[in-house]
Structures are given as C-alpha cells and as structure tokens.
Amino acid sequence: MLFRSELEHTEEEYSIVAEYTPRSENNYIVFCKIVENSETVFEVKTFAGSREQAKEIVDNWKSNAESIYPEILKSLTTKKNK
C-alpha cells in the first residue's frame, strides 16, 4: 500500500494521532487520524461505551495504524456483492 511505503521513507513527516473525550460516564468519543506534512490524510471518529474501551481503541490505533488504515481503505474501495 502506498501509505506503508511512505511511512518507511518519511517517518519524520507523519504522525499517528488518537484521543478520546468523555461525553458521560458510558459515552466517549474517540478520534483517530493520520497526519502527513501537517495535513490530515485520514480521520475517523467513533463512540465507545466505556473509558476502558475508548482507551483500547486509542492504544490499538497508536500501535497498529499502519495495518488498520490499509484495511479500512481496502474495505471502502472494494465493491461488495449484495
């Protein structure tokens, strides 16, 4: 995938960002994104039902974004049989 090869060559020019914000005790908004050359190239926002789940999403994104991102992109760009 293009992104992966870019990661290998321009490590200083990209960053993986993930954070969560509580809305209530059982409702958290989680933001995950990839920034290259000061521009957001991928961003997803989702909800988590607990602080632990929100933290798990953040930790997984920070540790695995370079494998998660291509899978999401592949799913979004592949025609599905109905």
Summary of the structure (lengths in Angstrom):
residues: 82
radius of gyration: 14.2
end to end distance: 26.4
largest distance: 42.0
contacts: 198
relative contact order: 0.20
helix: 46%
strand: 38%
